[in-house]
Amino acid sequence: MDIQNATIMFDALSQETRLSAFRLLVKAGPDGLPAGTLSDALGTPHNTMSFHLNHLSNAGIVSSRREGRSVIYSANFEIVRNLIGFMVKDCCSVEFASIREDKKKGSSFIELSKCC
């Protein structure tokens, strides 16, 4: 992760509808949600939601797949994990934050102590 990619992702998330859609996709997990479901849940017109989902997709934060007539969107957890790691690594001192890998579980843990 470099600062250019991080900036693109933060730009994509810096709009209320996109951030809300992203949060719903995180809650949905790897299975994701159809674009129409996101649109209905957020009370956003379908064409407007498509615009926002395209913006998130271009930033690499979400991915999409077609299932029949529906387009299913899901959060790109690996990219988001890298973004969070970038923030902890470059924005906080090792004294305050560290990332611990649990290879058995395939997870990363961010430990914050006396942070900022």
N, CA, C and O atoms as CSV, one atom per row, in Angstrom:
chain,resi,resn,atom,element,x,y,z
A,1,MET,N,N,0.864,-1.176,0.000
A,1,MET,CA,C,0.000,0.000,0.000
A,1,MET,C,C,0.904,1.230,0.000
A,1,MET,O,O,1.848,1.326,0.784
A,2,ASP,N,N,0.599,2.159,-0.886
A,2,ASP,CA,C,1.321,3.423,-0.877
A,2,ASP,C,C,0.338,4.571,-0.662
A,2,ASP,O,O,-0.877,4.374,-0.672
A,3,ILE,N,N,0.875,5.752,-0.471
A,3,ILE,CA,C,0.028,6.904,-0.128
A,3,ILE,C,C,-0.946,7.252,-1.254
A,3,ILE,O,O,-2.056,7.713,-0.987
A,4,GLN,N,N,-0.545,7.037,-2.502
A,4,GLN,CA,C,-1.436,7.322,-3.636
A,4,GLN,C,C,-2.678,6.432,-3.600
A,4,GLN,O,O,-3.801,6.913,-3.755
A,5,ASN,N,N,-2.465,5.125,-3.395
A,5,ASN,CA,C,-3.602,4.193,-3.323
A,5,ASN,C,C,-4.472,4.488,-2.112
A,5,ASN,O,O,-5.699,4.441,-2.204
A,6,ALA,N,N,-3.850,4.791,-0.974
A,6,ALA,CA,C,-4.612,5.106,0.237
A,6,ALA,C,C,-5.478,6.345,0.004
A,6,ALA,O,O,-6.633,6.382,0.429
A,7,THR,N,N,-4.937,7.342,-0.656
A,7,THR,CA,C,-5.677,8.574,-0.936
A,7,THR,C,C,-6.893,8.294,-1.813
A,7,THR,O,O,-7.969,8.845,-1.580
A,8,ILE,N,N,-6.729,7.453,-2.803
A,8,ILE,CA,C,-7.842,7.089,-3.698
A,8,ILE,C,C,-8.947,6.390,-2.904
A,8,ILE,O,O,-10.132,6.661,-3.102
A,9,MET,N,N,-8.549,5.495,-2.010
A,9,MET,CA,C,-9.544,4.770,-1.209
A,9,MET,C,C,-10.253,5.691,-0.225
A,9,MET,O,O,-11.470,5.603,-0.058
A,10,PHE,N,N,-9.505,6.566,0.423
A,10,PHE,CA,C,-10.136,7.497,1.356
A,10,PHE,C,C,-11.067,8.465,0.620
A,10,PHE,O,O,-12.118,8.837,1.142
A,11,ASP,N,N,-10.684,8.865,-0.576
A,11,ASP,CA,C,-11.551,9.719,-1.377
A,11,ASP,C,C,-12.872,9.009,-1.660
A,11,ASP,O,O,-13.943,9.606,-1.554
A,12,ALA,N,N,-12.784,7.723,-2.021
A,12,ALA,CA,C,-14.003,6.956,-2.319
A,12,ALA,C,C,-14.893,6.824,-1.093
A,12,ALA,O,O,-16.118,6.831,-1.215
A,13,LEU,N,N,-14.299,6.706,0.078
A,13,LEU,CA,C,-15.073,6.519,1.307
A,13,LEU,C,C,-15.513,7.829,1.949
A,13,LEU,O,O,-16.238,7.818,2.944
A,14,SER,N,N,-15.088,8.943,1.396
A,14,SER,CA,C,-15.363,10.238,2.035
A,14,SER,C,C,-16.717,10.836,1.665
A,14,SER,O,O,-16.947,12.027,1.877
A,15,GLN,N,N,-17.600,10.032,1.122
A,15,GLN,CA,C,-18.938,10.481,0.760
A,15,GLN,C,C,-19.938,9.609,1.523
A,15,GLN,O,O,-19.761,8.394,1.612
A,16,GLU,N,N,-20.972,10.218,2.065
A,16,GLU,CA,C,-21.893,9.537,2.981
A,16,GLU,C,C,-22.530,8.272,2.400
A,16,GLU,O,O,-22.545,7.235,3.062
A,17,THR,N,N,-23.049,8.343,1.187
A,17,THR,CA,C,-23.710,7.177,0.590
A,17,THR,C,C,-22.717,6.049,0.362
A,17,THR,O,O,-23.021,4.887,0.631
A,18,ARG,N,N,-21.523,6.388,-0.134
A,18,ARG,CA,C,-20.518,5.358,-0.383
A,18,ARG,C,C,-20.054,4.715,0.921
A,18,ARG,O,O,-19.899,3.496,0.991
A,19,LEU,N,N,-19.834,5.523,1.946
A,19,LEU,CA,C,-19.414,4.977,3.237
A,19,LEU,C,C,-20.504,4.081,3.824
A,19,LEU,O,O,-20.205,3.023,4.379
A,20,SER,N,N,-21.760,4.495,3.705
A,20,SER,CA,C,-22.872,3.683,4.206
A,20,SER,C,C,-22.984,2.370,3.438
A,20,SER,O,O,-23.212,1.319,4.036
A,21,ALA,N,N,-22.826,2.424,2.125
A,21,ALA,CA,C,-22.885,1.211,1.306
A,21,ALA,C,C,-21.735,0.275,1.673
A,21,ALA,O,O,-21.926,-0.934,1.801
A,22,PHE,N,N,-20.561,0.832,1.838
A,22,PHE,CA,C,-19.399,0.028,2.210
A,22,PHE,C,C,-19.630,-0.664,3.557
A,22,PHE,O,O,-19.317,-1.845,3.711
A,23,ARG,N,N,-20.167,0.056,4.511
A,23,ARG,CA,C,-20.426,-0.519,5.836
A,23,ARG,C,C,-21.442,-1.663,5.749
A,23,ARG,O,O,-21.301,-2.672,6.440
A,24,LEU,N,N,-22.456,-1.508,4.909
A,24,LEU,CA,C,-23.414,-2.601,4.709
A,24,LEU,C,C,-22.737,-3.815,4.081
A,24,LEU,O,O,-23.033,-4.955,4.441
A,25,LEU,N,N,-21.831,-3.568,3.147
A,25,LEU,CA,C,-21.123,-4.669,2.493
A,25,LEU,C,C,-20.195,-5.385,3.470
A,25,LEU,O,O,-20.046,-6.605,3.400
A,26,VAL,N,N,-19.578,-4.647,4.369
A,26,VAL,CA,C,-18.735,-5.278,5.383
A,26,VAL,C,C,-19.589,-6.181,6.268
A,26,VAL,O,O,-19.198,-7.306,6.577
A,27,LYS,N,N,-20.752,-5.685,6.673
A,27,LYS,CA,C,-21.669,-6.483,7.505
A,27,LYS,C,C,-22.149,-7.732,6.762
A,27,LYS,O,O,-22.355,-8.781,7.374
A,28,ALA,N,N,-22.326,-7.620,5.456
A,28,ALA,CA,C,-22.814,-8.753,4.662
A,28,ALA,C,C,-21.768,-9.844,4.514
A,28,ALA,O,O,-22.107,-10.992,4.226
A,29,GLY,N,N,-20.513,-9.505,4.705
A,29,GLY,CA,C,-19.446,-10.501,4.585
A,29,GLY,C,C,-19.109,-10.815,3.142
A,29,GLY,O,O,-19.492,-10.080,2.232
A,30,PRO,N,N,-18.394,-11.906,2.934
A,30,PRO,CA,C,-17.900,-12.247,1.589
A,30,PRO,C,C,-19.001,-12.520,0.557
A,30,PRO,O,O,-18.759,-12.397,-0.643
A,31,ASP,N,N,-20.199,-12.886,1.008
A,31,ASP,CA,C,-21.283,-13.156,0.056
A,31,ASP,C,C,-21.775,-11.883,-0.620
A,31,ASP,O,O,-22.284,-11.932,-1.740
A,32,GLY,N,N,-21.628,-10.742,0.051
A,32,GLY,CA,C,-22.031,-9.469,-0.525
A,32,GLY,C,C,-23.533,-9.287,-0.594
A,32,GLY,O,O,-24.306,-10.052,-0.017
A,33,LEU,N,N,-23.922,-8.244,-1.322
A,33,LEU,CA,C,-25.337,-7.894,-1.490
A,33,LEU,C,C,-25.594,-7.435,-2.918
A,33,LEU,O,O,-24.709,-6.867,-3.558
A,34,PRO,N,N,-26.798,-7.677,-3.419
A,34,PRO,CA,C,-27.162,-7.150,-4.738
A,34,PRO,C,C,-27.236,-5.621,-4.691
A,34,PRO,O,O,-27.568,-5.036,-3.660
A,35,ALA,N,N,-26.927,-4.995,-5.806
A,35,ALA,CA,C,-26.976,-3.531,-5.900
A,35,ALA,C,C,-28.356,-3.006,-5.515
A,35,ALA,O,O,-28.458,-1.983,-4.838
A,36,GLY,N,N,-29.407,-3.685,-5.932
A,36,GLY,CA,C,-30.768,-3.252,-5.614
A,36,GLY,C,C,-31.057,-3.268,-4.123
A,36,GLY,O,O,-31.760,-2.394,-3.616
A,37,THR,N,N,-30.524,-4.244,-3.425
A,37,THR,CA,C,-30.705,-4.332,-1.979
A,37,THR,C,C,-30.014,-3.156,-1.293
A,37,THR,O,O,-30.562,-2.557,-0.367
A,38,LEU,N,N,-28.821,-2.835,-1.749
A,38,LEU,CA,C,-28.104,-1.679,-1.201
A,38,LEU,C,C,-28.881,-0.400,-1.462
A,38,LEU,O,O,-29.031,0.441,-0.575
A,39,SER,N,N,-29.370,-0.261,-2.674
A,39,SER,CA,C,-30.140,0.917,-3.056
A,39,SER,C,C,-31.372,1.072,-2.169
A,39,SER,O,O,-31.643,2.161,-1.663
A,40,ASP,N,N,-32.111,-0.008,-1.982
A,40,ASP,CA,C,-33.314,0.028,-1.150
A,40,ASP,C,C,-32.981,0.319,0.311
A,40,ASP,O,O,-33.663,1.113,0.960
A,41,ALA,N,N,-31.937,-0.322,0.825
A,41,ALA,CA,C,-31.568,-0.153,2.235
A,41,ALA,C,C,-31.161,1.285,2.547
A,41,ALA,O,O,-31.392,1.780,3.650
A,42,LEU,N,N,-30.556,1.946,1.569
A,42,LEU,CA,C,-30.086,3.313,1.790
A,42,LEU,C,C,-31.049,4.369,1.258
A,42,LEU,O,O,-30.808,5.566,1.412
A,43,GLY,N,N,-32.137,3.926,0.633
A,43,GLY,CA,C,-33.105,4.873,0.085
A,43,GLY,C,C,-32.513,5.735,-1.014
A,43,GLY,O,O,-32.817,6.922,-1.132
A,44,THR,N,N,-31.661,5.112,-1.813
A,44,THR,CA,C,-30.961,5.818,-2.891
A,44,THR,C,C,-31.451,5.286,-4.234
A,44,THR,O,O,-31.555,4.072,-4.410
A,45,PRO,N,N,-31.754,6.167,-5.184
A,45,PRO,CA,C,-32.173,5.685,-6.510
A,45,PRO,C,C,-31.125,4.741,-7.114
A,45,PRO,O,O,-29.925,4.901,-6.887
A,46,HIS,N,N,-31.595,3.768,-7.877
A,46,HIS,CA,C,-30.718,2.748,-8.441
A,46,HIS,C,C,-29.584,3.336,-9.281
A,46,HIS,O,O,-28.444,2.885,-9.169
A,47,ASN,N,N,-29.872,4.321,-10.110
A,47,ASN,CA,C,-28.818,4.882,-10.957
A,47,ASN,C,C,-27.779,5.629,-10.117
A,47,ASN,O,O,-26.591,5.610,-10.440
A,48,THR,N,N,-28.219,6.280,-9.052
A,48,THR,CA,C,-27.292,6.968,-8.151
A,48,THR,C,C,-26.437,5.952,-7.407
A,48,THR,O,O,-25.235,6.154,-7.237
A,49,MET,N,N,-27.051,4.864,-6.966
A,49,MET,CA,C,-26.300,3.819,-6.266
A,49,MET,C,C,-25.266,3.198,-7.193
A,49,MET,O,O,-24.146,2.909,-6.771
A,50,SER,N,N,-25.630,2.993,-8.445
A,50,SER,CA,C,-24.675,2.447,-9.419
A,50,SER,C,C,-23.456,3.354,-9.548
A,50,SER,O,O,-22.325,2.873,-9.604
A,51,PHE,N,N,-23.682,4.648,-9.594
A,51,PHE,CA,C,-22.583,5.618,-9.661
A,51,PHE,C,C,-21.654,5.447,-8.457
A,51,PHE,O,O,-20.434,5.388,-8.614
A,52,HIS,N,N,-22.233,5.368,-7.256
A,52,HIS,CA,C,-21.427,5.258,-6.042
A,52,HIS,C,C,-20.693,3.919,-5.964
A,52,HIS,O,O,-19.530,3.869,-5.565
A,53,LEU,N,N,-21.366,2.845,-6.341
A,53,LEU,CA,C,-20.722,1.538,-6.326
A,53,LEU,C,C,-19.591,1.468,-7.345
A,53,LEU,O,O,-18.571,0.824,-7.097
A,54,ASN,N,N,-19.762,2.113,-8.468
A,54,ASN,CA,C,-18.706,2.175,-9.474
A,54,ASN,C,C,-17.487,2.911,-8.913
A,54,ASN,O,O,-16.348,2.506,-9.144
A,55,HIS,N,N,-17.735,3.985,-8.183
A,55,HIS,CA,C,-16.647,4.760,-7.565
A,55,HIS,C,C,-15.874,3.879,-6.569
A,55,HIS,O,O,-14.643,3.882,-6.566
A,56,LEU,N,N,-16.587,3.135,-5.735
A,56,LEU,CA,C,-15.941,2.233,-4.777
A,56,LEU,C,C,-15.187,1.112,-5.490
A,56,LEU,O,O,-14.107,0.699,-5.068
A,57,SER,N,N,-15.774,0.639,-6.563
A,57,SER,CA,C,-15.155,-0.426,-7.348
A,57,SER,C,C,-13.855,0.058,-7.992
A,57,SER,O,O,-12.843,-0.643,-7.966
A,58,ASN,N,N,-13.889,1.248,-8.564
A,58,ASN,CA,C,-12.688,1.809,-9.193
A,58,ASN,C,C,-11.562,2.023,-8.185
A,58,ASN,O,O,-10.385,1.953,-8.540
A,59,ALA,N,N,-11.919,2.283,-6.944
A,59,ALA,CA,C,-10.917,2.462,-5.892
A,59,ALA,C,C,-10.401,1.113,-5.374
A,59,ALA,O,O,-9.425,1.072,-4.625
A,60,GLY,N,N,-11.041,0.025,-5.764
A,60,GLY,CA,C,-10.618,-1.308,-5.348
A,60,GLY,C,C,-11.189,-1.758,-4.021
A,60,GLY,O,O,-10.845,-2.835,-3.534
A,61,ILE,N,N,-12.049,-0.960,-3.433
A,61,ILE,CA,C,-12.593,-1.262,-2.113
A,61,ILE,C,C,-13.691,-2.317,-2.181
A,61,ILE,O,O,-13.868,-3.087,-1.237
A,62,VAL,N,N,-14.423,-2.358,-3.277
A,62,VAL,CA,C,-15.445,-3.385,-3.469
A,62,VAL,C,C,-15.217,-4.084,-4.802
A,62,VAL,O,O,-14.590,-3.544,-5.713
A,63,SER,N,N,-15.737,-5.282,-4.886
A,63,SER,CA,C,-15.702,-6.015,-6.154
A,63,SER,C,C,-17.126,-6.436,-6.487
A,63,SER,O,O,-18.012,-6.412,-5.634
A,64,SER,N,N,-17.326,-6.816,-7.726
A,64,SER,CA,C,-18.679,-7.203,-8.145
A,64,SER,C,C,-18.614,-8.472,-8.975
A,64,SER,O,O,-17.596,-8.812,-9.578
A,65,ARG,N,N,-19.750,-9.153,-8.977
A,65,ARG,CA,C,-19.908,-10.338,-9.824
A,65,ARG,C,C,-21.360,-10.391,-10.276
A,65,ARG,O,O,-22.252,-9.889,-9.591
A,66,ARG,N,N,-21.584,-10.983,-11.396
A,66,ARG,CA,C,-22.931,-11.095,-11.921
A,66,ARG,C,C,-23.507,-12.453,-11.541
A,66,ARG,O,O,-22.869,-13.491,-11.720
A,67,GLU,N,N,-24.720,-12.420,-11.015
A,67,GLU,CA,C,-25.480,-13.645,-10.739
A,67,GLU,C,C,-26.843,-13.476,-11.389
A,67,GLU,O,O,-27.709,-12.767,-10.876
A,68,GLY,N,N,-27.016,-14.127,-12.504
A,68,GLY,CA,C,-28.263,-13.957,-13.260
A,68,GLY,C,C,-28.386,-12.518,-13.717
A,68,GLY,O,O,-27.500,-11.996,-14.393
A,69,ARG,N,N,-29.479,-11.881,-13.350
A,69,ARG,CA,C,-29.696,-10.489,-13.742
A,69,ARG,C,C,-29.177,-9.504,-12.704
A,69,ARG,O,O,-29.204,-8.294,-12.929
A,70,SER,N,N,-28.708,-10.009,-11.576
A,70,SER,CA,C,-28.252,-9.138,-10.495
A,70,SER,C,C,-26.737,-8.964,-10.511
A,70,SER,O,O,-25.998,-9.854,-10.931
A,71,VAL,N,N,-26.297,-7.816,-10.051
A,71,VAL,CA,C,-24.877,-7.583,-9.808
A,71,VAL,C,C,-24.710,-7.579,-8.293
A,71,VAL,O,O,-25.331,-6.790,-7.581
A,72,ILE,N,N,-23.852,-8.483,-7.822
A,72,ILE,CA,C,-23.606,-8.631,-6.391
A,72,ILE,C,C,-22.289,-7.938,-6.059
A,72,ILE,O,O,-21.262,-8.196,-6.687
A,73,TYR,N,N,-22.333,-7.064,-5.073
A,73,TYR,CA,C,-21.139,-6.352,-4.631
A,73,TYR,C,C,-20.695,-6.893,-3.291
A,73,TYR,O,O,-21.516,-7.263,-2.452
A,74,SER,N,N,-19.392,-6.934,-3.098
A,74,SER,CA,C,-18.852,-7.350,-1.805
A,74,SER,C,C,-17.620,-6.513,-1.483
A,74,SER,O,O,-16.911,-6.038,-2.370
A,75,ALA,N,N,-17.392,-6.351,-0.186
A,75,ALA,CA,C,-16.223,-5.604,0.267
A,75,ALA,C,C,-14.974,-6.404,-0.077
A,75,ALA,O,O,-14.960,-7.630,0.033
A,76,ASN,N,N,-13.941,-5.709,-0.489
A,76,ASN,CA,C,-12.655,-6.346,-0.762
A,76,ASN,C,C,-11.850,-6.304,0.539
A,76,ASN,O,O,-11.089,-5.367,0.784
A,77,PHE,N,N,-12.030,-7.332,1.362
A,77,PHE,CA,C,-11.463,-7.336,2.704
A,77,PHE,C,C,-9.942,-7.278,2.712
A,77,PHE,O,O,-9.359,-6.658,3.601
A,78,GLU,N,N,-9.296,-7.902,1.754
A,78,GLU,CA,C,-7.829,-7.881,1.711
A,78,GLU,C,C,-7.312,-6.455,1.494
A,78,GLU,O,O,-6.371,-6.026,2.162
A,79,ILE,N,N,-7.923,-5.732,0.569
A,79,ILE,CA,C,-7.515,-4.350,0.301
A,79,ILE,C,C,-7.770,-3.475,1.528
A,79,ILE,O,O,-6.923,-2.662,1.900
A,80,VAL,N,N,-8.927,-3.641,2.153
A,80,VAL,CA,C,-9.263,-2.842,3.329
A,80,VAL,C,C,-8.312,-3.171,4.488
A,80,VAL,O,O,-7.898,-2.277,5.226
A,81,ARG,N,N,-7.975,-4.434,4.642
A,81,ARG,CA,C,-7.008,-4.842,5.670
A,81,ARG,C,C,-5.668,-4.156,5.417
A,81,ARG,O,O,-5.019,-3.683,6.351
A,82,ASN,N,N,-5.257,-4.104,4.151
A,82,ASN,CA,C,-4.004,-3.428,3.809
A,82,ASN,C,C,-4.074,-1.931,4.116
A,82,ASN,O,O,-3.098,-1.342,4.581
A,83,LEU,N,N,-5.225,-1.324,3.856
A,83,LEU,CA,C,-5.400,0.101,4.134
A,83,LEU,C,C,-5.318,0.376,5.640
A,83,LEU,O,O,-4.671,1.332,6.067
A,84,ILE,N,N,-5.968,-0.457,6.428
A,84,ILE,CA,C,-5.921,-0.288,7.880
A,84,ILE,C,C,-4.491,-0.499,8.378
A,84,ILE,O,O,-4.012,0.249,9.231
A,85,GLY,N,N,-3.820,-1.502,7.856
A,85,GLY,CA,C,-2.424,-1.743,8.224
A,85,GLY,C,C,-1.534,-0.572,7.866
A,85,GLY,O,O,-0.646,-0.201,8.633
A,86,PHE,N,N,-1.769,0.008,6.707
A,86,PHE,CA,C,-1.016,1.189,6.271
A,86,PHE,C,C,-1.200,2.336,7.257
A,86,PHE,O,O,-0.238,3.016,7.615
A,87,MET,N,N,-2.443,2.549,7.697
A,87,MET,CA,C,-2.716,3.639,8.634
A,87,MET,C,C,-2.031,3.402,9.977
A,87,MET,O,O,-1.446,4.323,10.546
A,88,VAL,N,N,-2.100,2.199,10.474
A,88,VAL,CA,C,-1.487,1.904,11.769
A,88,VAL,C,C,0.033,1.998,11.660
A,88,VAL,O,O,0.695,2.556,12.535
A,89,LYS,N,N,0.566,1.456,10.596
A,89,LYS,CA,C,2.019,1.429,10.428
A,89,LYS,C,C,2.587,2.832,10.269
A,89,LYS,O,O,3.610,3.157,10.873
A,90,ASP,N,N,1.946,3.654,9.476
A,90,ASP,CA,C,2.517,4.956,9.144
A,90,ASP,C,C,1.988,6.110,9.978
A,90,ASP,O,O,2.580,7.189,9.973
A,91,CYS,N,N,0.901,5.914,10.686
A,91,CYS,CA,C,0.307,7.039,11.413
A,91,CYS,C,C,0.468,6.941,12.922
A,91,CYS,O,O,0.238,7.920,13.632
A,92,CYS,N,N,0.848,5.810,13.407
A,92,CYS,CA,C,1.028,5.643,14.845
A,92,CYS,C,C,2.414,5.067,15.108
A,92,CYS,O,O,2.952,4.316,14.294
A,93,SER,N,N,2.964,5.414,16.212
A,93,SER,CA,C,4.254,4.893,16.629
A,93,SER,C,C,4.095,3.440,17.062
A,93,SER,O,O,3.031,3.040,17.535
A,94,VAL,N,N,5.155,2.650,16.898
A,94,VAL,CA,C,5.138,1.254,17.338
A,94,VAL,C,C,4.810,1.174,18.819
A,94,VAL,O,O,4.232,0.190,19.281
A,95,GLU,N,N,5.173,2.192,19.550
A,95,GLU,CA,C,4.887,2.256,20.979
A,95,GLU,C,C,3.378,2.237,21.251
A,95,GLU,O,O,2.944,1.764,22.301
A,96,PHE,N,N,2.577,2.752,20.303
A,96,PHE,CA,C,1.142,2.869,20.500
A,96,PHE,C,C,0.316,1.833,19.739
A,96,PHE,O,O,-0.798,1.509,20.149
A,97,ALA,N,N,0.850,1.313,18.638
A,97,ALA,CA,C,0.065,0.383,17.825
A,97,ALA,C,C,0.971,-0.650,17.181
A,97,ALA,O,O,2.103,-0.362,16.794
A,98,SER,N,N,0.440,-1.859,17.076
A,98,SER,CA,C,1.180,-2.910,16.389
A,98,SER,C,C,0.191,-3.848,15.703
A,98,SER,O,O,-0.965,-3.968,16.107
A,99,ILE,N,N,0.673,-4.499,14.668
A,99,ILE,CA,C,-0.139,-5.470,13.940
A,99,ILE,C,C,0.461,-6.842,14.214
A,99,ILE,O,O,1.658,-7.066,14.033
A,100,ARG,N,N,-0.403,-7.756,14.657
A,100,ARG,CA,C,0.030,-9.111,14.959
A,100,ARG,C,C,-0.698,-10.043,14.010
A,100,ARG,O,O,-1.918,-9.966,13.863
A,101,GLU,N,N,0.052,-10.923,13.369
A,101,GLU,CA,C,-0.521,-11.892,12.439
A,101,GLU,C,C,-0.769,-13.214,13.159
A,101,GLU,O,O,0.095,-13.697,13.891
A,102,ASP,N,N,-1.936,-13.792,12.955
A,102,ASP,CA,C,-2.242,-15.120,13.456
A,102,ASP,C,C,-2.397,-16.014,12.235
A,102,ASP,O,O,-3.472,-16.100,11.643
A,103,LYS,N,N,-1.310,-16.674,11.869
A,103,LYS,CA,C,-1.298,-17.475,10.644
A,103,LYS,C,C,-2.261,-18.664,10.728
A,103,LYS,O,O,-2.823,-19.077,9.713
A,104,LYS,N,N,-2.454,-19.217,11.936
A,104,LYS,CA,C,-3.372,-20.345,12.113
A,104,LYS,C,C,-4.791,-19.961,11.733
A,104,LYS,O,O,-5.479,-20.700,11.029
A,105,LYS,N,N,-5.225,-18.791,12.209
A,105,LYS,CA,C,-6.588,-18.327,11.948
A,105,LYS,C,C,-6.674,-17.534,10.653
A,105,LYS,O,O,-7.772,-17.257,10.169
A,106,GLY,N,N,-5.530,-17.166,10.087
A,106,GLY,CA,C,-5.535,-16.337,8.885
A,106,GLY,C,C,-6.041,-14.935,9.164
A,106,GLY,O,O,-6.726,-14.331,8.339
A,107,SER,N,N,-5.691,-14.420,10.353
A,107,SER,CA,C,-6.192,-13.112,10.783
A,107,SER,C,C,-5.054,-12.180,11.169
A,107,SER,O,O,-3.941,-12.606,11.477
A,108,SER,N,N,-5.372,-10.912,11.140
A,108,SER,CA,C,-4.465,-9.894,11.643
A,108,SER,C,C,-5.150,-9.203,12.806
A,108,SER,O,O,-6.361,-8.979,12.785
A,109,PHE,N,N,-4.376,-8.870,13.809
A,109,PHE,CA,C,-4.896,-8.161,14.963
A,109,PHE,C,C,-4.147,-6.857,15.113
A,109,PHE,O,O,-2.916,-6.835,15.081
A,110,ILE,N,N,-4.877,-5.777,15.275
A,110,ILE,CA,C,-4.266,-4.486,15.530
A,110,ILE,C,C,-4.419,-4.212,17.018
A,110,ILE,O,O,-5.526,-4.179,17.556
A,111,GLU,N,N,-3.299,-4.021,17.653
A,111,GLU,CA,C,-3.311,-3.752,19.074
A,111,GLU,C,C,-2.990,-2.274,19.297
A,111,GLU,O,O,-1.935,-1.790,18.885
A,112,LEU,N,N,-3.905,-1.566,19.950
A,112,LEU,CA,C,-3.722,-0.160,20.251
A,112,LEU,C,C,-3.583,-0.001,21.762
A,112,LEU,O,O,-4.378,-0.545,22.529
A,113,SER,N,N,-2.583,0.736,22.174
A,113,SER,CA,C,-2.450,1.029,23.595
A,113,SER,C,C,-2.019,2.479,23.740
A,113,SER,O,O,-1.086,2.938,23.081
A,114,LYS,N,N,-2.703,3.172,24.596
A,114,LYS,CA,C,-2.409,4.591,24.816
A,114,LYS,C,C,-2.342,5.345,23.490
A,114,LYS,O,O,-1.517,6.243,23.318
A,115,CYS,N,N,-3.190,4.983,22.586
A,115,CYS,CA,C,-3.108,5.543,21.231
A,115,CYS,C,C,-3.510,7.012,21.195
A,115,CYS,O,O,-4.524,7.425,21.756
A,116,CYS,N,N,-2.710,7.744,20.543
A,116,CYS,CA,C,-2.928,9.146,20.176
A,116,CYS,C,C,-3.754,9.871,21.207
A,116,CYS,O,O,-4.031,11.060,21.052
